[in-house]
Amino acid sequence: MSGNPVKNVIGKWTAALRPAALMLFLLVETVLADTGSLSAAVALAATAAAGSALALCSLLAARCAPAVPRTRVRTAIRDREQRTAFLPQRDPDARGRTRPRAPGRPLLTAA
């Protein structure tokens, strides 16, 4: 691209935000036409602003996180697997095991 790089970036942002602005405009118009209350429109705008701020913060935080090499991830998974205590599942039909008692059967008590 030729020209000022700042204008190019601004042009890309406005092109990306144009559909979102149109959708927000239509939603606000729908809320005001259906209910007629200004508080619903303000609540919708506040929710949209909070959601977009959260999305922007998460995007910036994800970009600032350093890339982790794949070998380090594999090593971490392998180490976690070795530290994890595995409890073998009981097999009631295994040799030497008595079958579990059925629930609801009365126990014989010594008198």
VMD Tcl script that builds the backbone (N, CA, C; Angstrom):
set m [mol new atoms 333]
animate dup $m
set s [atomselect $m all]
$s set {name element resname resid chain x y z} {
  {N N MET 1 A 0.838 -1.183 0.000}
  {CA C MET 1 A 0.000 0.000 0.000}
  {C C MET 1 A 0.875 1.236 0.000}
  {N N SER 2 A 0.373 2.260 -0.568}
  {CA C SER 2 A 1.125 3.506 -0.610}
  {C C SER 2 A 0.420 4.530 0.268}
  {N N GLY 3 A 1.149 5.561 0.623}
  {CA C GLY 3 A 0.555 6.625 1.419}
  {C C GLY 3 A 0.970 6.528 2.875}
  {N N ASN 4 A 0.246 7.236 3.685}
  {CA C ASN 4 A 0.523 7.316 5.104}
  {C C ASN 4 A 0.101 6.011 5.790}
  {N N PRO 5 A 1.011 5.367 6.562}
  {CA C PRO 5 A 0.636 4.111 7.220}
  {C C PRO 5 A -0.421 4.302 8.305}
  {N N VAL 6 A -0.460 5.465 8.935}
  {CA C VAL 6 A -1.473 5.723 9.961}
  {C C VAL 6 A -2.859 5.755 9.332}
  {N N LYS 7 A -2.981 6.392 8.179}
  {CA C LYS 7 A -4.275 6.432 7.495}
  {C C LYS 7 A -4.702 5.036 7.045}
  {N N ASN 8 A -3.728 4.210 6.652}
  {CA C ASN 8 A -4.052 2.844 6.250}
  {C C ASN 8 A -4.612 2.045 7.424}
  {N N VAL 9 A -3.997 2.211 8.589}
  {CA C VAL 9 A -4.471 1.496 9.780}
  {C C VAL 9 A -5.849 1.987 10.181}
  {N N ILE 10 A -6.046 3.299 10.159}
  {CA C ILE 10 A -7.358 3.857 10.508}
  {C C ILE 10 A -8.412 3.393 9.514}
  {N N GLY 11 A -8.053 3.337 8.256}
  {CA C GLY 11 A -8.993 2.857 7.240}
  {C C GLY 11 A -9.389 1.406 7.465}
  {N N LYS 12 A -8.432 0.572 7.874}
  {CA C LYS 12 A -8.739 -0.832 8.159}
  {C C LYS 12 A -9.666 -0.947 9.365}
  {N N TRP 13 A -9.409 -0.143 10.402}
  {CA C TRP 13 A -10.244 -0.201 11.601}
  {C C TRP 13 A -11.662 0.261 11.306}
  {N N THR 14 A -11.798 1.326 10.550}
  {CA C THR 14 A -13.151 1.801 10.248}
  {C C THR 14 A -13.893 0.807 9.377}
  {N N ALA 15 A -13.189 0.149 8.469}
  {CA C ALA 15 A -13.837 -0.875 7.645}
  {C C ALA 15 A -14.261 -2.062 8.494}
  {N N ALA 16 A -13.484 -2.381 9.516}
  {CA C ALA 16 A -13.827 -3.511 10.379}
  {C C ALA 16 A -14.953 -3.162 11.344}
  {N N LEU 17 A -15.013 -1.918 11.786}
  {CA C LEU 17 A -16.014 -1.526 12.778}
  {C C LEU 17 A -17.336 -1.082 12.165}
  {N N ARG 18 A -17.377 -0.854 10.883}
  {CA C ARG 18 A -18.602 -0.386 10.236}
  {C C ARG 18 A -19.771 -1.359 10.423}
  {N N PRO 19 A -19.601 -2.681 10.210}
  {CA C PRO 19 A -20.740 -3.591 10.441}
  {C C PRO 19 A -21.178 -3.643 11.901}
  {N N ALA 20 A -20.221 -3.553 12.822}
  {CA C ALA 20 A -20.576 -3.574 14.238}
  {C C ALA 20 A -21.364 -2.324 14.615}
  {N N ALA 21 A -20.976 -1.184 14.083}
  {CA C ALA 21 A -21.708 0.051 14.369}
  {C C ALA 21 A -23.118 0.002 13.789}
  {N N LEU 22 A -23.250 -0.555 12.602}
  {CA C LEU 22 A -24.578 -0.694 12.000}
  {C C LEU 22 A -25.463 -1.611 12.834}
  {N N MET 23 A -24.898 -2.725 13.305}
  {CA C MET 23 A -25.682 -3.649 14.122}
  {C C MET 23 A -26.098 -2.996 15.434}
  {N N LEU 24 A -25.182 -2.261 16.064}
  {CA C LEU 24 A -25.515 -1.568 17.306}
  {C C LEU 24 A -26.604 -0.529 17.070}
  {N N PHE 25 A -26.523 0.184 15.968}
  {CA C PHE 25 A -27.547 1.171 15.639}
  {C C PHE 25 A -28.910 0.508 15.471}
  {N N LEU 26 A -28.956 -0.620 14.775}
  {CA C LEU 26 A -30.225 -1.327 14.577}
  {C C LEU 26 A -30.774 -1.888 15.886}
  {N N LEU 27 A -29.889 -2.381 16.749}
  {CA C LEU 27 A -30.351 -2.902 18.035}
  {C C LEU 27 A -30.930 -1.798 18.908}
  {N N VAL 28 A -30.248 -0.662 18.953}
  {CA C VAL 28 A -30.753 0.462 19.750}
  {C C VAL 28 A -32.093 0.934 19.203}
  {N N GLU 29 A -32.209 0.997 17.883}
  {CA C GLU 29 A -33.473 1.406 17.278}
  {C C GLU 29 A -34.590 0.421 17.621}
  {N N THR 30 A -34.283 -0.863 17.599}
  {CA C THR 30 A -35.281 -1.883 17.930}
  {C C THR 30 A -35.704 -1.782 19.388}
  {N N VAL 31 A -34.739 -1.581 20.281}
  {CA C VAL 31 A -35.065 -1.481 21.709}
  {C C VAL 31 A -35.933 -0.259 21.969}
  {N N LEU 32 A -35.588 0.862 21.360}
  {CA C LEU 32 A -36.379 2.070 21.585}
  {C C LEU 32 A -37.764 1.960 20.958}
  {N N ALA 33 A -37.893 1.299 19.817}
  {CA C ALA 33 A -39.194 1.184 19.148}
  {C C ALA 33 A -40.103 0.206 19.874}
  {N N ASP 34 A -39.551 -0.888 20.403}
  {CA C ASP 34 A -40.378 -1.903 21.049}
  {C C ASP 34 A -40.847 -1.475 22.433}
  {N N THR 35 A -39.941 -1.032 23.271}
  {CA C THR 35 A -40.318 -0.738 24.649}
  {C C THR 35 A -40.551 0.747 24.880}
  {N N GLY 36 A -39.852 1.568 24.169}
  {CA C GLY 36 A -40.014 2.999 24.349}
  {C C GLY 36 A -39.303 3.527 25.578}
  {N N SER 37 A -38.563 2.694 26.263}
  {CA C SER 37 A -37.893 3.166 27.472}
  {C C SER 37 A -36.425 3.441 27.185}
  {N N LEU 38 A -35.968 4.521 27.726}
  {CA C LEU 38 A -34.580 4.910 27.537}
  {C C LEU 38 A -33.653 4.058 28.399}
  {N N SER 39 A -34.155 3.575 29.543}
  {CA C SER 39 A -33.296 2.791 30.432}
  {C C SER 39 A -32.870 1.475 29.785}
  {N N ALA 40 A -33.729 0.874 28.989}
  {CA C ALA 40 A -33.352 -0.364 28.298}
  {C C ALA 40 A -32.255 -0.088 27.279}
  {N N ALA 41 A -32.334 1.027 26.599}
  {CA C ALA 41 A -31.306 1.382 25.622}
  {C C ALA 41 A -29.976 1.668 26.310}
  {N N VAL 42 A -30.032 2.337 27.448}
  {CA C VAL 42 A -28.807 2.629 28.191}
  {C C VAL 42 A -28.194 1.336 28.718}
  {N N ALA 43 A -29.035 0.426 29.205}
  {CA C ALA 43 A -28.527 -0.857 29.693}
  {C C ALA 43 A -27.892 -1.653 28.560}
  {N N LEU 44 A -28.507 -1.630 27.389}
  {CA C LEU 44 A -27.951 -2.327 26.230}
  {C C LEU 44 A -26.613 -1.716 25.825}
  {N N ALA 45 A -26.539 -0.406 25.816}
  {CA C ALA 45 A -25.289 0.262 25.442}
  {C C ALA 45 A -24.189 -0.019 26.461}
  {N N ALA 46 A -24.538 -0.020 27.750}
  {CA C ALA 46 A -23.539 -0.301 28.784}
  {C C ALA 46 A -23.040 -1.737 28.685}
  {N N THR 47 A -23.949 -2.662 28.420}
  {CA C THR 47 A -23.548 -4.061 28.272}
  {C C THR 47 A -22.655 -4.245 27.050}
  {N N ALA 48 A -23.007 -3.596 25.956}
  {CA C ALA 48 A -22.185 -3.691 24.747}
  {C C ALA 48 A -20.811 -3.072 24.974}
  {N N ALA 49 A -20.758 -1.957 25.684}
  {CA C ALA 49 A -19.472 -1.313 25.956}
  {C C ALA 49 A -18.604 -2.185 26.860}
  {N N ALA 50 A -19.214 -2.774 27.884}
  {CA C ALA 50 A -18.447 -3.641 28.782}
  {C C ALA 50 A -17.955 -4.885 28.052}
  {N N GLY 51 A -18.796 -5.450 27.220}
  {CA C GLY 51 A -18.387 -6.637 26.462}
  {C C GLY 51 A -17.272 -6.343 25.483}
  {N N SER 52 A -17.370 -5.221 24.797}
  {CA C SER 52 A -16.306 -4.883 23.848}
  {C C SER 52 A -15.009 -4.531 24.568}
  {N N ALA 53 A -15.097 -3.896 25.734}
  {CA C ALA 53 A -13.888 -3.602 26.505}
  {C C ALA 53 A -13.232 -4.892 26.994}
  {N N LEU 54 A -14.043 -5.847 27.424}
  {CA C LEU 54 A -13.502 -7.133 27.861}
  {C C LEU 54 A -12.843 -7.874 26.697}
  {N N ALA 55 A -13.475 -7.851 25.540}
  {CA C ALA 55 A -12.899 -8.509 24.363}
  {C C ALA 55 A -11.586 -7.844 23.958}
  {N N LEU 56 A -11.537 -6.524 24.010}
  {CA C LEU 56 A -10.314 -5.808 23.657}
  {C C LEU 56 A -9.191 -6.117 24.644}
  {N N CYS 57 A -9.509 -6.136 25.940}
  {CA C CYS 57 A -8.484 -6.444 26.945}
  {C C CYS 57 A -7.955 -7.865 26.778}
  {N N SER 58 A -8.839 -8.810 26.512}
  {CA C SER 58 A -8.380 -10.190 26.339}
  {C C SER 58 A -7.537 -10.328 25.075}
  {N N LEU 59 A -7.888 -9.599 24.029}
  {CA C LEU 59 A -7.101 -9.633 22.799}
  {C C LEU 59 A -5.710 -9.053 23.030}
  {N N LEU 60 A -5.635 -7.933 23.732}
  {CA C LEU 60 A -4.336 -7.325 24.012}
  {C C LEU 60 A -3.495 -8.207 24.933}
  {N N ALA 61 A -4.126 -8.837 25.917}
  {CA C ALA 61 A -3.385 -9.720 26.820}
  {C C ALA 61 A -2.870 -10.947 26.080}
  {N N ALA 62 A -3.655 -11.461 25.145}
  {CA C ALA 62 A -3.217 -12.630 24.382}
  {C C ALA 62 A -2.059 -12.278 23.463}
  {N N ARG 63 A -2.046 -11.075 22.936}
  {CA C ARG 63 A -0.945 -10.668 22.056}
  {C C ARG 63 A 0.338 -10.417 22.836}
  {N N CYS 64 A 0.219 -10.019 24.101}
  {CA C CYS 64 A 1.406 -9.718 24.900}
  {C C CYS 64 A 2.039 -10.972 25.495}
  {N N ALA 65 A 1.310 -12.075 25.548}
  {CA C ALA 65 A 1.850 -13.304 26.124}
  {C C ALA 65 A 2.939 -13.862 25.213}
  {N N PRO 66 A 4.056 -14.280 25.802}
  {CA C PRO 66 A 5.133 -14.814 24.966}
  {C C PRO 66 A 4.762 -16.186 24.403}
  {N N ALA 67 A 5.295 -16.490 23.243}
  {CA C ALA 67 A 5.045 -17.789 22.621}
  {C C ALA 67 A 5.855 -18.859 23.347}
  {N N VAL 68 A 5.228 -19.994 23.597}
  {CA C VAL 68 A 5.884 -21.091 24.300}
  {C C VAL 68 A 6.275 -22.149 23.271}
  {N N PRO 69 A 7.529 -22.611 23.301}
  {CA C PRO 69 A 7.925 -23.639 22.341}
  {C C PRO 69 A 7.174 -24.953 22.575}
  {N N ARG 70 A 6.963 -25.703 21.490}
  {CA C ARG 70 A 6.201 -26.951 21.582}
  {C C ARG 70 A 6.892 -27.980 22.473}
  {N N THR 71 A 8.217 -27.997 22.474}
  {CA C THR 71 A 8.923 -28.979 23.302}
  {C C THR 71 A 8.665 -28.726 24.780}
  {N N ARG 72 A 8.537 -27.474 25.145}
  {CA C ARG 72 A 8.260 -27.140 26.541}
  {C C ARG 72 A 6.858 -27.589 26.942}
  {N N VAL 73 A 5.909 -27.445 26.032}
  {CA C VAL 73 A 4.544 -27.888 26.305}
  {C C VAL 73 A 4.513 -29.399 26.466}
  {N N ARG 74 A 5.195 -30.118 25.575}
  {CA C ARG 74 A 5.233 -31.584 25.672}
  {C C ARG 74 A 5.854 -32.028 26.988}
  {N N THR 75 A 6.939 -31.372 27.390}
  {CA C THR 75 A 7.599 -31.729 28.637}
  {C C THR 75 A 6.685 -31.467 29.828}
  {N N ALA 76 A 5.966 -30.359 29.802}
  {CA C ALA 76 A 5.053 -30.047 30.903}
  {C C ALA 76 A 3.930 -31.071 30.993}
  {N N ILE 77 A 3.394 -31.484 29.856}
  {CA C ILE 77 A 2.323 -32.490 29.862}
  {C C ILE 77 A 2.857 -33.824 30.377}
  {N N ARG 78 A 4.060 -34.198 29.946}
  {CA C ARG 78 A 4.655 -35.456 30.398}
  {C C ARG 78 A 4.915 -35.427 31.898}
  {N N ASP 79 A 5.441 -34.308 32.417}
  {CA C ASP 79 A 5.692 -34.194 33.854}
  {C C ASP 79 A 4.400 -34.254 34.653}
  {N N ARG 80 A 3.359 -33.599 34.161}
  {CA C ARG 80 A 2.072 -33.628 34.857}
  {C C ARG 80 A 1.509 -35.045 34.879}
  {N N GLU 81 A 1.692 -35.757 33.782}
  {CA C GLU 81 A 1.196 -37.136 33.711}
  {C C GLU 81 A 1.921 -38.020 34.724}
  {N N GLN 82 A 3.208 -37.806 34.909}
  {CA C GLN 82 A 3.961 -38.620 35.862}
  {C C GLN 82 A 3.601 -38.281 37.302}
  {N N ARG 83 A 3.211 -37.039 37.572}
  {CA C ARG 83 A 2.833 -36.645 38.929}
  {C C ARG 83 A 1.415 -37.058 39.292}
  {N N THR 84 A 0.576 -37.309 38.295}
  {CA C THR 84 A -0.826 -37.596 38.556}
  {C C THR 84 A -0.966 -38.984 39.160}
  {N N ALA 85 A -1.679 -39.051 40.269}
  {CA C ALA 85 A -1.927 -40.340 40.906}
  {C C ALA 85 A -3.104 -41.008 40.212}
  {N N PHE 86 A -2.871 -42.199 39.728}
  {CA C PHE 86 A -3.932 -42.929 39.033}
  {C C PHE 86 A -4.464 -43.997 39.959}
  {N N LEU 87 A -5.749 -43.954 40.225}
  {CA C LEU 87 A -6.389 -44.965 41.047}
  {C C LEU 87 A -7.027 -45.992 40.122}
  {N N PRO 88 A -6.582 -47.237 40.206}
  {CA C PRO 88 A -7.175 -48.237 39.323}
  {C C PRO 88 A -8.645 -48.441 39.659}
  {N N GLN 89 A -9.430 -48.629 38.647}
  {CA C GLN 89 A -10.857 -48.815 38.872}
  {C C GLN 89 A -11.109 -50.236 39.333}
  {N N ARG 90 A -12.046 -50.359 40.238}
  {CA C ARG 90 A -12.362 -51.677 40.773}
  {C C ARG 90 A -13.202 -52.448 39.782}
  {N N ASP 91 A -12.856 -53.688 39.625}
  {CA C ASP 91 A -13.627 -54.576 38.768}
  {C C ASP 91 A -14.358 -55.554 39.676}
  {N N PRO 92 A -15.674 -55.430 39.823}
  {CA C PRO 92 A -16.384 -56.328 40.741}
  {C C PRO 92 A -16.382 -57.776 40.264}
  {N N ASP 93 A -16.107 -57.994 38.992}
  {CA C ASP 93 A -16.097 -59.361 38.478}
  {C C ASP 93 A -14.695 -59.972 38.474}
  {N N ALA 94 A -13.722 -59.283 39.041}
  {CA C ALA 94 A -12.362 -59.807 39.044}
  {C C ALA 94 A -12.275 -61.040 39.939}
  {N N ARG 95 A -11.268 -61.859 39.652}
  {CA C ARG 95 A -11.087 -63.087 40.405}
  {C C ARG 95 A -10.775 -62.779 41.860}
  {N N GLY 96 A -11.405 -63.489 42.785}
  {CA C GLY 96 A -11.155 -63.299 44.204}
  {C C GLY 96 A -12.003 -62.219 44.846}
  {N N ARG 97 A -12.818 -61.549 44.113}
  {CA C ARG 97 A -13.671 -60.502 44.686}
  {C C ARG 97 A -15.089 -61.030 44.829}
  {N N THR 98 A -15.688 -60.705 45.941}
  {CA C THR 98 A -17.086 -61.082 46.133}
  {C C THR 98 A -17.960 -60.046 45.452}
  {N N ARG 99 A -19.091 -60.484 45.004}
  {CA C ARG 99 A -20.018 -59.573 44.348}
  {C C ARG 99 A -20.558 -58.591 45.377}
  {N N PRO 100 A -20.757 -57.336 45.003}
  {CA C PRO 100 A -21.319 -56.371 45.951}
  {C C PRO 100 A -22.762 -56.733 46.285}
  {N N ARG 101 A -23.139 -56.425 47.506}
  {CA C ARG 101 A -24.480 -56.726 47.977}
  {C C ARG 101 A -25.467 -55.786 47.310}
  {N N ALA 102 A -26.605 -56.318 46.953}
  {CA C ALA 102 A -27.635 -55.503 46.321}
  {C C ALA 102 A -28.262 -54.574 47.355}
  {N N PRO 103 A -28.567 -53.340 47.000}
  {CA C PRO 103 A -29.192 -52.433 47.968}
  {C C PRO 103 A -30.633 -52.851 48.249}
  {N N GLY 104 A -31.069 -52.598 49.445}
  {CA C GLY 104 A -32.451 -52.884 49.817}
  {C C GLY 104 A -32.639 -54.251 50.445}
  {N N ARG 105 A -31.625 -55.048 50.457}
  {CA C ARG 105 A -31.718 -56.360 51.082}
  {C C ARG 105 A -31.458 -56.205 52.575}
  {N N PRO 106 A -32.338 -56.717 53.420}
  {CA C PRO 106 A -32.121 -56.523 54.866}
  {C C PRO 106 A -30.927 -57.343 55.358}
  {N N LEU 107 A -30.169 -56.742 56.257}
  {CA C LEU 107 A -29.025 -57.419 56.852}
  {C C LEU 107 A -29.506 -58.351 57.957}
  {N N LEU 108 A -28.871 -59.499 58.072}
  {CA C LEU 108 A -29.184 -60.407 59.170}
  {C C LEU 108 A -28.443 -59.920 60.403}
  {N N THR 109 A -29.178 -59.664 61.456}
  {CA C THR 109 A -28.555 -59.163 62.678}
  {C C THR 109 A -28.630 -60.232 63.744}
  {N N ALA 110 A -27.625 -60.261 64.570}
  {CA C ALA 110 A -27.609 -61.224 65.677}
  {C C ALA 110 A -28.458 -60.668 66.804}
  {N N ALA 111 A -29.312 -61.518 67.349}
  {CA C ALA 111 A -30.215 -61.063 68.405}
  {C C ALA 111 A -29.630 -61.260 69.755}
}
mol reanalyze $m
mol bondsrecalc $m
mol representation Tube
mol addrep $m
